[in-house]
Amino acid sequence: MILKKFFLNYITFVIQAVAVKKKIFVLGIFLSLCLVFLSSCQNSVNKESNIVHLTLWQGINPPANRDVFEKLVDKFNQTHPDIKVESLFVGGTELQLPKVLTAVVGNAPPDLLVSDPQITGRFVDLGAIISLEDWLDKLPIKSEIIPSTIKELWLDGHLWSVPYYSGNIAIFYRPKLFAAAGITEVPKTWKELRQVAKKLTIDRNGDHRPEQYGMLLPLGKGEWTVFTWFPFLLSAGGELVENNRPDLTNTGAIAALEFWQDFIKDGSALLSLPDRGYEEDNFINGRVAMQLTGPWTYIMKSKVDYDVFTIPVDKKRATVGSTGNVFVMKTTPEREQAALKFLEYVLSEQFQTEFSIGTGFLPVNIKSAQSEAYQKFLAQKPVLKVFLEQMKWAGNRPIIAGYSRLSDSLGRAIEAALLGESPKKALQKAQERLEVIWDTN
């Protein structure tokens, strides 16, 4: 297992270091040899006893949340002596995807993959995962699952994964900074949010470089930027996909991007470091008064004063759901059945309660949400009620096969607009780029 972890870590290093366009042939040979090694290693482990050994790949961050998950995996192993799940950290989604795709092509996939729903379409196209609706229909625990947490995991009439947490985006704010600016109510509309952000932007020494900004906006073209912009797209009545094809130039998308650019024009938003929009330092040290993030944030564990309000409205109430999910990869019938037992455990009240309390994510099990332990936790963290309330109108990002390409183009457009380009022009460029590559493999 030490060698196995070494090779997984080394693959990650090579994927980051090698320029894919120039050295793809060499990289392919290297990865194939590594995967053959891993496959033979896995098979030899399986033959050591009658225990079914399962490999689970995950990219759970921060490490504190990963520790909670690992302890729950250990509990499963202790209560299921005929199954042993080995959890391996293989990096976040952007690092996971090339690694898992290579493993699938090399016929050495993990048994279980903890990831994001947005990669579902790629795996369906490859025939790499099993559908779960028939299995779930037979489980008594199905009635305990909160319906909205399953909704985004369907594609082409099949359920391809199960959720292990849920969450959504809201706006964290500093009550003391609001009070100092004379703001007595949180904003409920886009117009009010823009006005509040202006009031919270303070240039104390008159050098035209504010010491305090109203809002932090995520600079960068990564998924976090797309994710945090998505509630505004939905609130403006926009969508990204129509008839399974990208549609980035609809009026809702343009309005949402223009709104974000308005904060830059007003001088009331601080841009994050590139692709670091999830970092909370500027909020905690008081340089920004508002930040878009979810219930998993470290802010809730800090000692700083904070509160939360729902995403302000343009045309309708909206936020974006954040669901972590678990896939069962196609392997062998014996290993797939063992993997399904682990999925049942993930959906259980015990797992959901412990994971939610340990991480701040919302449970997907109704009994867990209603349990005495979770209700006690909720009383200690009342801001979680905002996220629970928002689940009623949470929308989801597409899980179609081309989502990674769509997200990359959209992220580039958002970044360009935040740096001064016309939102309409930036989205049109992204649309044209997607139309050229959409139907290519």
MARMAR-101598 format. One record per residue (C-alpha): residue in one letter; chain; x, y, z. Coordinates in nm, 2 decimals, decimal comma. Each point is the difference from the previous one (the first is absolute). Example, Ala and Ser with C-alpha at 12.3 -4.5 7.8 and 13.67 -1.06 7.14 Angstrom:
! residues 2
SITE | A | A | 1,23 | -0,45 | 0,78
SITE | S | A | 0,14 | 0,34 | -0,07
END
This chain:
! residues 441
SITE | M | A | 0,00 | 0,00 | 0,00
SITE | I | A | 0,30 | 0,23 | 0,06
SITE | L | A | 0,11 | -0,06 | -0,36
SITE | K | A | -0,35 | 0,06 | -0,12
SITE | K | A | -0,03 | 0,33 | 0,17
SITE | F | A | 0,34 | 0,10 | -0,13
SITE | F | A | -0,10 | -0,07 | -0,36
SITE | L | A | -0,33 | 0,19 | 0,04
SITE | N | A | 0,19 | 0,31 | 0,14
SITE | Y | A | 0,26 | -0,03 | -0,27
SITE | I | A | -0,26 | -0,01 | -0,28
SITE | T | A | -0,14 | 0,32 | 0,14
SITE | F | A | 0,34 | 0,16 | -0,01
SITE | V | A | 0,06 | -0,10 | -0,36
SITE | I | A | -0,34 | 0,12 | -0,12
SITE | Q | A | 0,07 | 0,34 | 0,15
SITE | A | A | 0,36 | 0,02 | -0,13
SITE | V | A | -0,02 | -0,14 | -0,35
SITE | A | A | -0,12 | 0,23 | -0,29
SITE | V | A | -0,28 | -0,22 | -0,13
SITE | K | A | 0,01 | 0,12 | -0,36
SITE | K | A | 0,37 | -0,06 | -0,05
SITE | K | A | 0,05 | -0,32 | 0,21
SITE | I | A | -0,33 | -0,18 | -0,01
SITE | F | A | 0,14 | -0,31 | -0,15
SITE | V | A | 0,27 | -0,04 | 0,27
SITE | L | A | -0,25 | 0,08 | 0,27
SITE | G | A | -0,24 | -0,26 | -0,14
SITE | I | A | 0,26 | -0,27 | 0,01
SITE | F | A | 0,10 | 0,09 | 0,35
SITE | L | A | -0,35 | 0,01 | 0,14
SITE | S | A | -0,09 | -0,33 | -0,17
SITE | L | A | 0,30 | -0,17 | 0,16
SITE | C | A | -0,10 | 0,15 | 0,34
SITE | L | A | -0,36 | -0,11 | -0,04
SITE | V | A | 0,10 | -0,36 | -0,09
SITE | F | A | 0,21 | 0,00 | 0,32
SITE | L | A | -0,29 | 0,13 | 0,21
SITE | S | A | -0,24 | -0,25 | -0,16
SITE | S | A | 0,22 | -0,29 | 0,08
SITE | C | A | 0,06 | 0,14 | 0,35
SITE | Q | A | -0,37 | 0,02 | 0,06
SITE | N | A | -0,07 | -0,35 | -0,13
SITE | S | A | 0,27 | -0,15 | 0,22
SITE | V | A | -0,15 | 0,17 | 0,30
SITE | N | A | -0,35 | -0,14 | -0,08
SITE | K | A | 0,14 | -0,35 | -0,01
SITE | E | A | 0,15 | 0,01 | 0,34
SITE | S | A | -0,33 | -0,09 | 0,18
SITE | N | A | -0,37 | -0,04 | -0,04
SITE | I | A | -0,04 | 0,37 | 0,08
SITE | V | A | -0,12 | 0,22 | -0,29
SITE | H | A | 0,26 | 0,28 | -0,03
SITE | L | A | -0,13 | 0,33 | -0,15
SITE | T | A | 0,20 | 0,30 | -0,10
SITE | L | A | -0,17 | 0,34 | 0,05
SITE | W | A | 0,15 | 0,31 | -0,16
SITE | Q | A | -0,09 | 0,34 | 0,14
SITE | G | A | 0,11 | 0,36 | 0,00
SITE | I | A | -0,16 | 0,12 | 0,32
SITE | N | A | 0,13 | 0,34 | 0,13
SITE | P | A | 0,09 | 0,15 | 0,23
SITE | P | A | 0,19 | -0,27 | 0,19
SITE | A | A | -0,22 | 0,04 | 0,30
SITE | N | A | -0,30 | -0,10 | -0,21
SITE | R | A | 0,20 | -0,29 | -0,14
SITE | D | A | 0,08 | -0,12 | 0,35
SITE | V | A | -0,37 | -0,02 | 0,08
SITE | F | A | -0,07 | -0,20 | -0,31
SITE | E | A | 0,30 | -0,24 | 0,07
SITE | K | A | -0,13 | -0,07 | 0,35
SITE | L | A | -0,34 | -0,09 | -0,14
SITE | V | A | 0,16 | -0,23 | -0,26
SITE | D | A | 0,18 | -0,17 | 0,29
SITE | K | A | -0,34 | -0,05 | 0,18
SITE | F | A | -0,14 | -0,16 | -0,31
SITE | N | A | 0,30 | -0,24 | -0,02
SITE | Q | A | -0,05 | -0,09 | 0,37
SITE | T | A | -0,36 | -0,09 | -0,05
SITE | H | A | 0,04 | -0,18 | -0,33
SITE | P | A | 0,27 | -0,27 | 0,06
SITE | D | A | -0,05 | -0,14 | -0,35
SITE | I | A | 0,08 | 0,34 | -0,17
SITE | K | A | 0,30 | 0,22 | 0,03
SITE | V | A | -0,02 | 0,35 | -0,16
SITE | E | A | 0,34 | 0,17 | -0,05
SITE | S | A | -0,04 | 0,38 | -0,04
SITE | L | A | 0,26 | 0,17 | -0,20
SITE | F | A | 0,04 | 0,38 | -0,05
SITE | V | A | 0,06 | 0,07 | -0,37
SITE | G | A | -0,05 | 0,37 | -0,02
SITE | G | A | -0,30 | 0,23 | -0,08
SITE | T | A | -0,22 | -0,04 | -0,30
SITE | E | A | 0,24 | 0,17 | -0,25
SITE | L | A | 0,27 | -0,25 | 0,10
SITE | Q | A | -0,23 | -0,29 | 0,04
SITE | L | A | -0,15 | 0,00 | -0,35
SITE | P | A | 0,30 | -0,07 | -0,21
SITE | K | A | 0,12 | -0,26 | 0,25
SITE | V | A | -0,34 | -0,18 | 0,01
SITE | L | A | -0,04 | 0,01 | -0,37
SITE | T | A | 0,34 | -0,15 | -0,05
SITE | A | A | -0,08 | -0,27 | 0,26
SITE | V | A | -0,33 | -0,08 | -0,18
SITE | V | A | 0,17 | -0,02 | -0,34
SITE | G | A | 0,27 | -0,22 | 0,15
SITE | N | A | -0,26 | -0,23 | 0,16
SITE | A | A | 0,12 | 0,08 | 0,35
SITE | P | A | -0,27 | 0,23 | 0,14
SITE | P | A | -0,07 | 0,05 | 0,37
SITE | D | A | -0,31 | -0,18 | 0,14
SITE | L | A | -0,14 | 0,32 | 0,14
SITE | L | A | 0,05 | 0,37 | -0,10
SITE | V | A | -0,09 | 0,29 | 0,23
SITE | S | A | -0,02 | 0,31 | -0,23
SITE | D | A | -0,24 | 0,26 | -0,14
SITE | P | A | -0,31 | -0,07 | -0,21
SITE | Q | A | 0,12 | 0,21 | -0,29
SITE | I | A | 0,23 | -0,27 | -0,13
SITE | T | A | -0,29 | -0,25 | -0,03
SITE | G | A | -0,05 | 0,04 | -0,37
SITE | R | A | 0,37 | -0,09 | -0,08
SITE | F | A | -0,03 | -0,32 | 0,19
SITE | V | A | -0,34 | -0,09 | -0,15
SITE | D | A | 0,15 | 0,05 | -0,35
SITE | L | A | 0,28 | -0,24 | 0,09
SITE | G | A | -0,23 | -0,26 | 0,16
SITE | A | A | 0,22 | 0,03 | 0,31
SITE | I | A | -0,27 | 0,02 | 0,27
SITE | I | A | -0,30 | -0,20 | 0,09
SITE | S | A | -0,35 | 0,14 | 0,03
SITE | L | A | -0,16 | -0,01 | 0,34
SITE | E | A | -0,37 | 0,06 | -0,03
SITE | D | A | -0,11 | -0,37 | 0,01
SITE | W | A | 0,22 | -0,06 | 0,30
SITE | L | A | -0,13 | 0,31 | 0,19
SITE | D | A | -0,36 | -0,08 | -0,08
SITE | K | A | 0,04 | -0,33 | 0,21
SITE | L | A | 0,15 | 0,17 | 0,30
SITE | P | A | -0,22 | 0,11 | 0,30
SITE | I | A | 0,24 | 0,28 | 0,05
SITE | K | A | -0,11 | 0,17 | -0,32
SITE | S | A | -0,29 | 0,16 | 0,18
SITE | E | A | 0,25 | 0,17 | 0,24
SITE | I | A | 0,19 | 0,18 | -0,28
SITE | I | A | -0,09 | 0,37 | -0,05
SITE | P | A | -0,14 | 0,00 | -0,36
SITE | S | A | 0,18 | 0,32 | -0,11
SITE | T | A | 0,34 | -0,15 | 0,07
SITE | I | A | -0,06 | -0,28 | -0,25
SITE | K | A | -0,15 | 0,22 | -0,27
SITE | E | A | 0,32 | 0,12 | -0,17
SITE | L | A | 0,16 | -0,35 | -0,01
SITE | W | A | -0,23 | -0,13 | -0,28
SITE | L | A | 0,10 | 0,00 | -0,36
SITE | D | A | -0,18 | -0,16 | -0,30
SITE | G | A | -0,26 | -0,16 | 0,23
SITE | H | A | 0,25 | -0,17 | 0,24
SITE | L | A | 0,14 | 0,07 | 0,34
SITE | W | A | 0,38 | -0,02 | -0,02
SITE | S | A | 0,12 | 0,08 | 0,35
SITE | V | A | -0,12 | 0,07 | 0,36
SITE | P | A | 0,06 | 0,32 | 0,21
SITE | Y | A | 0,21 | -0,01 | 0,31
SITE | Y | A | -0,06 | 0,37 | 0,09
SITE | S | A | -0,19 | 0,30 | -0,13
SITE | G | A | 0,05 | 0,37 | 0,03
SITE | N | A | -0,05 | 0,33 | -0,19
SITE | I | A | 0,14 | 0,35 | -0,04
SITE | A | A | -0,11 | 0,30 | 0,21
SITE | I | A | 0,16 | 0,32 | 0,10
SITE | F | A | 0,20 | 0,02 | 0,33
SITE | Y | A | 0,03 | 0,35 | 0,14
SITE | R | A | 0,16 | 0,19 | 0,30
SITE | P | A | -0,28 | 0,14 | 0,22
SITE | K | A | 0,24 | 0,24 | 0,17
SITE | L | A | 0,11 | 0,15 | -0,33
SITE | F | A | -0,37 | 0,03 | -0,11
SITE | A | A | -0,08 | 0,18 | 0,33
SITE | A | A | 0,30 | 0,24 | -0,04
SITE | A | A | -0,13 | 0,09 | -0,35
SITE | G | A | -0,35 | 0,07 | 0,14
SITE | I | A | -0,15 | -0,30 | -0,18
SITE | T | A | -0,29 | -0,15 | 0,20
SITE | E | A | -0,14 | -0,25 | -0,25
SITE | V | A | 0,16 | -0,26 | -0,22
SITE | P | A | -0,06 | 0,06 | -0,38
SITE | K | A | -0,28 | -0,20 | -0,16
SITE | T | A | 0,03 | 0,11 | -0,36
SITE | W | A | 0,29 | 0,05 | -0,25
SITE | K | A | -0,05 | 0,37 | 0,02
SITE | E | A | 0,02 | 0,00 | 0,38
SITE | L | A | 0,31 | -0,22 | -0,01
SITE | R | A | 0,18 | 0,24 | -0,22
SITE | Q | A | -0,09 | 0,29 | 0,22
SITE | V | A | 0,11 | -0,18 | 0,31
SITE | A | A | 0,33 | -0,09 | -0,16
SITE | K | A | 0,07 | 0,37 | -0,08
SITE | K | A | -0,08 | 0,10 | 0,36
SITE | L | A | 0,24 | -0,26 | 0,14
SITE | T | A | 0,29 | 0,11 | -0,23
SITE | I | A | 0,22 | 0,24 | 0,20
SITE | D | A | 0,30 | 0,20 | -0,12
SITE | R | A | 0,13 | 0,14 | 0,33
SITE | N | A | 0,31 | 0,18 | -0,12
SITE | G | A | -0,14 | 0,13 | -0,33
SITE | D | A | 0,26 | -0,18 | -0,22
SITE | H | A | -0,28 | -0,16 | -0,21
SITE | R | A | 0,10 | -0,35 | 0,13
SITE | P | A | -0,26 | -0,10 | 0,25
SITE | E | A | 0,11 | -0,16 | 0,32
SITE | Q | A | -0,34 | -0,17 | 0,01
SITE | Y | A | -0,22 | -0,14 | -0,28
SITE | G | A | -0,36 | -0,09 | -0,01
SITE | M | A | 0,04 | -0,34 | -0,18
SITE | L | A | 0,26 | -0,25 | -0,09
SITE | L | A | -0,04 | -0,14 | -0,36
SITE | P | A | 0,19 | -0,30 | -0,12
SITE | L | A | 0,25 | 0,07 | -0,28
SITE | G | A | 0,10 | -0,29 | -0,21
SITE | K | A | -0,14 | -0,24 | -0,25
SITE | G | A | -0,03 | -0,31 | 0,22
SITE | E | A | -0,31 | -0,17 | 0,12
SITE | W | A | -0,03 | 0,20 | 0,32
SITE | T | A | -0,06 | 0,32 | -0,20
SITE | V | A | -0,26 | -0,17 | -0,21
SITE | F | A | -0,16 | -0,16 | 0,30
SITE | T | A | -0,03 | 0,33 | 0,20
SITE | W | A | -0,13 | 0,19 | -0,30
SITE | F | A | -0,27 | -0,27 | -0,07
SITE | P | A | -0,26 | 0,13 | 0,25
SITE | F | A | -0,01 | 0,34 | -0,18
SITE | L | A | -0,04 | -0,17 | -0,33
SITE | L | A | -0,30 | -0,20 | 0,13
SITE | S | A | -0,15 | 0,30 | 0,18
SITE | A | A | 0,01 | 0,19 | -0,33
SITE | G | A | -0,19 | -0,28 | -0,17
SITE | G | A | 0,30 | -0,12 | -0,19
SITE | E | A | 0,12 | -0,35 | -0,09
SITE | L | A | 0,32 | -0,14 | -0,15
SITE | V | A | -0,14 | -0,29 | -0,21
SITE | E | A | -0,29 | -0,03 | -0,24
SITE | N | A | -0,07 | -0,32 | -0,18
SITE | N | A | 0,32 | -0,15 | 0,13
SITE | R | A | 0,21 | 0,28 | -0,16
SITE | P | A | 0,16 | 0,30 | 0,16
SITE | D | A | -0,19 | 0,33 | 0,01
SITE | L | A | 0,22 | 0,27 | 0,16
SITE | T | A | -0,14 | 0,30 | -0,17
SITE | N | A | -0,36 | 0,00 | 0,14
SITE | T | A | -0,12 | 0,32 | 0,17
SITE | G | A | 0,02 | -0,15 | 0,35
SITE | A | A | 0,37 | -0,09 | -0,04
SITE | I | A | 0,08 | 0,34 | -0,13
SITE | A | A | -0,19 | 0,17 | 0,28
SITE | A | A | 0,17 | -0,20 | 0,27
SITE | L | A | 0,35 | 0,07 | -0,14
SITE | E | A | -0,08 | 0,37 | -0,04
SITE | F | A | -0,11 | 0,00 | 0,36
SITE | W | A | 0,33 | -0,14 | 0,12
SITE | Q | A | 0,18 | 0,25 | -0,22
SITE | D | A | -0,20 | 0,28 | 0,16
SITE | F | A | 0,18 | -0,06 | 0,34
SITE | I | A | 0,33 | 0,05 | -0,18
SITE | K | A | -0,12 | 0,32 | -0,17
SITE | D | A | -0,13 | 0,13 | 0,34
SITE | G | A | 0,34 | -0,08 | 0,16
SITE | S | A | -0,18 | -0,19 | 0,27
SITE | A | A | 0,13 | -0,35 | -0,06
SITE | L | A | 0,35 | -0,14 | 0,07
SITE | L | A | 0,11 | -0,27 | -0,25
SITE | S | A | 0,16 | -0,31 | 0,15
SITE | L | A | 0,33 | -0,13 | -0,10
SITE | P | A | -0,03 | -0,21 | -0,32
SITE | D | A | -0,20 | -0,32 | 0,06
SITE | R | A | 0,01 | 0,06 | 0,38
SITE | G | A | -0,35 | 0,14 | 0,04
SITE | Y | A | -0,08 | -0,25 | 0,27
SITE | E | A | 0,26 | 0,14 | 0,24
SITE | E | A | -0,15 | 0,18 | 0,30
SITE | D | A | 0,30 | 0,21 | 0,13
SITE | N | A | -0,13 | 0,33 | -0,13
SITE | F | A | -0,34 | -0,06 | 0,17
SITE | I | A | 0,15 | -0,11 | 0,33
SITE | N | A | 0,24 | 0,30 | 0,01
SITE | G | A | -0,27 | 0,25 | -0,08
SITE | R | A | 0,12 | 0,10 | -0,35
SITE | V | A | -0,33 | -0,11 | -0,15
SITE | A | A | -0,34 | 0,01 | 0,16
SITE | M | A | -0,18 | -0,27 | -0,21
SITE | Q | A | 0,10 | -0,32 | -0,16
SITE | L | A | -0,17 | -0,27 | -0,21
SITE | T | A | 0,05 | -0,35 | 0,15
SITE | G | A | -0,17 | -0,29 | 0,16
SITE | P | A | -0,06 | -0,17 | 0,34
SITE | W | A | 0,34 | -0,19 | -0,03
SITE | T | A | 0,19 | 0,32 | 0,04
SITE | Y | A | 0,27 | 0,05 | 0,27
SITE | I | A | -0,17 | 0,33 | 0,08
SITE | M | A | -0,24 | -0,20 | 0,22
SITE | K | A | 0,28 | -0,14 | 0,20
SITE | S | A | 0,18 | 0,34 | 0,04
SITE | K | A | -0,05 | 0,24 | 0,29
SITE | V | A | -0,10 | 0,29 | -0,23
SITE | D | A | -0,35 | 0,15 | 0,01
SITE | Y | A | -0,21 | -0,13 | -0,29
SITE | D | A | -0,35 | -0,07 | -0,12
SITE | V | A | -0,16 | -0,11 | -0,33
SITE | F | A | -0,27 | 0,11 | -0,23
SITE | T | A | -0,16 | -0,16 | -0,31
SITE | I | A | 0,10 | 0,10 | -0,35
SITE | P | A | -0,18 | 0,32 | -0,09
SITE | V | A | -0,26 | -0,02 | -0,27
SITE | D | A | -0,01 | 0,13 | -0,36
SITE | K | A | -0,30 | -0,18 | -0,17
SITE | K | A | -0,03 | -0,30 | 0,24
SITE | R | A | 0,15 | -0,15 | 0,31
SITE | A | A | 0,29 | -0,22 | -0,08
SITE | T | A | 0,32 | -0,16 | 0,12
SITE | V | A | 0,22 | -0,28 | -0,13
SITE | G | A | 0,02 | -0,34 | 0,17
SITE | S | A | 0,32 | -0,16 | 0,09
SITE | T | A | -0,03 | -0,38 | 0,03
SITE | G | A | 0,28 | -0,24 | 0,06
SITE | N | A | -0,07 | -0,34 | -0,15
SITE | V | A | 0,13 | -0,35 | -0,02
SITE | F | A | 0,03 | -0,21 | -0,32
SITE | V | A | 0,02 | -0,37 | -0,02
SITE | M | A | 0,24 | -0,08 | -0,28
SITE | K | A | -0,04 | -0,31 | -0,23
SITE | T | A | 0,22 | -0,28 | 0,13
SITE | T | A | -0,13 | -0,34 | 0,09
SITE | P | A | -0,34 | -0,11 | 0,13
SITE | E | A | 0,15 | -0,10 | 0,34
SITE | R | A | 0,18 | 0,33 | 0,05
SITE | E | A | -0,29 | 0,21 | -0,13
SITE | Q | A | -0,24 | -0,17 | 0,25
SITE | A | A | 0,25 | 0,08 | 0,28
SITE | A | A | 0,02 | 0,36 | -0,12
SITE | L | A | -0,38 | 0,03 | 0,02
SITE | K | A | 0,01 | -0,10 | 0,36
SITE | F | A | 0,24 | 0,29 | 0,06
SITE | L | A | -0,24 | 0,23 | -0,18
SITE | E | A | -0,28 | -0,11 | 0,23
SITE | Y | A | 0,21 | 0,08 | 0,29
SITE | V | A | 0,08 | 0,35 | -0,14
SITE | L | A | -0,37 | 0,08 | -0,02
SITE | S | A | -0,07 | -0,12 | 0,35
SITE | E | A | -0,10 | 0,22 | 0,29
SITE | Q | A | 0,32 | -0,09 | 0,19
SITE | F | A | 0,24 | 0,10 | -0,28
SITE | Q | A | -0,20 | 0,31 | -0,09
SITE | T | A | -0,02 | 0,13 | 0,35
SITE | E | A | 0,36 | -0,04 | 0,08
SITE | F | A | 0,13 | 0,13 | -0,33
SITE | S | A | -0,23 | 0,31 | 0,01
SITE | I | A | 0,09 | 0,09 | 0,36
SITE | G | A | 0,37 | -0,05 | -0,07
SITE | T | A | 0,01 | 0,20 | -0,32
SITE | G | A | -0,28 | 0,25 | -0,01
SITE | F | A | -0,16 | -0,15 | -0,32
SITE | L | A | -0,37 | -0,06 | 0,00
SITE | P | A | -0,13 | -0,36 | 0,05
SITE | V | A | -0,18 | -0,18 | -0,28
SITE | N | A | -0,19 | -0,23 | 0,23
SITE | I | A | -0,32 | 0,13 | 0,15
SITE | K | A | 0,04 | -0,19 | 0,33
SITE | S | A | 0,35 | 0,14 | 0,04
SITE | A | A | -0,13 | 0,35 | -0,06
SITE | Q | A | -0,27 | -0,06 | 0,27
SITE | S | A | 0,22 | -0,18 | 0,24
SITE | E | A | 0,06 | 0,14 | 0,35
SITE | A | A | 0,38 | 0,02 | -0,06
SITE | Y | A | -0,04 | 0,20 | -0,32
SITE | Q | A | -0,27 | 0,23 | 0,14
SITE | K | A | 0,24 | 0,07 | 0,29
SITE | F | A | 0,27 | 0,08 | -0,25
SITE | L | A | -0,24 | 0,22 | -0,19
SITE | A | A | -0,08 | 0,20 | 0,32
SITE | Q | A | 0,38 | 0,07 | 0,04
SITE | K | A | 0,03 | 0,10 | -0,37
SITE | P | A | -0,33 | 0,18 | -0,08
SITE | V | A | 0,13 | 0,13 | -0,33
SITE | L | A | -0,04 | -0,35 | -0,14
SITE | K | A | -0,37 | 0,07 | -0,01
SITE | V | A | 0,06 | 0,24 | -0,28
SITE | F | A | 0,15 | -0,27 | -0,21
SITE | L | A | -0,27 | -0,25 | 0,09
SITE | E | A | -0,26 | 0,25 | -0,10
SITE | Q | A | 0,17 | 0,07 | -0,33
SITE | M | A | -0,01 | -0,37 | -0,10
SITE | K | A | -0,36 | 0,07 | -0,11
SITE | W | A | 0,11 | 0,21 | -0,29
SITE | A | A | 0,35 | -0,14 | -0,07
SITE | G | A | 0,09 | -0,05 | -0,37
SITE | N | A | 0,27 | -0,23 | -0,13
SITE | R | A | 0,28 | 0,02 | -0,25
SITE | P | A | -0,03 | -0,23 | -0,30
SITE | I | A | 0,14 | -0,36 | 0,02
SITE | I | A | 0,03 | -0,04 | -0,38
SITE | A | A | 0,30 | -0,16 | -0,16
SITE | G | A | 0,14 | 0,33 | -0,12
SITE | Y | A | -0,03 | 0,19 | 0,32
SITE | S | A | 0,37 | 0,03 | 0,06
SITE | R | A | 0,05 | 0,18 | -0,33
SITE | L | A | -0,31 | 0,22 | 0,06
SITE | S | A | 0,12 | 0,09 | 0,35
SITE | D | A | 0,35 | 0,09 | -0,13
SITE | S | A | -0,13 | 0,23 | -0,27
SITE | L | A | -0,25 | 0,16 | 0,23
SITE | G | A | 0,27 | 0,05 | 0,27
SITE | R | A | 0,21 | 0,18 | -0,26
SITE | A | A | -0,29 | 0,23 | -0,09
SITE | I | A | -0,07 | 0,09 | 0,37
SITE | E | A | 0,37 | 0,07 | 0,06
SITE | A | A | 0,02 | 0,22 | -0,32
SITE | A | A | -0,31 | 0,20 | 0,11
SITE | L | A | 0,14 | 0,05 | 0,35
SITE | L | A | 0,31 | 0,14 | -0,16
SITE | G | A | -0,19 | 0,24 | -0,21
SITE | E | A | -0,13 | -0,16 | -0,32
SITE | S | A | -0,36 | 0,04 | -0,10
SITE | P | A | -0,20 | -0,29 | 0,16
SITE | K | A | -0,20 | -0,05 | -0,32
SITE | K | A | 0,32 | -0,01 | -0,21
SITE | A | A | 0,17 | -0,24 | 0,24
SITE | L | A | -0,29 | -0,24 | 0,00
SITE | Q | A | -0,03 | 0,02 | -0,37
SITE | K | A | 0,37 | -0,10 | -0,04
SITE | A | A | -0,06 | -0,29 | 0,24
SITE | Q | A | -0,30 | -0,11 | -0,19
SITE | E | A | 0,19 | 0,00 | -0,33
SITE | R | A | 0,28 | -0,19 | 0,15
SITE | L | A | -0,24 | -0,27 | 0,13
SITE | E | A | -0,18 | -0,03 | -0,33
SITE | V | A | 0,33 | -0,08 | -0,17
SITE | I | A | 0,10 | -0,28 | 0,24
SITE | W | A | -0,34 | -0,12 | 0,14
SITE | D | A | -0,05 | -0,30 | -0,23
SITE | T | A | 0,37 | -0,11 | 0,00
SITE | N | A | 0,13 | -0,27 | 0,22
END
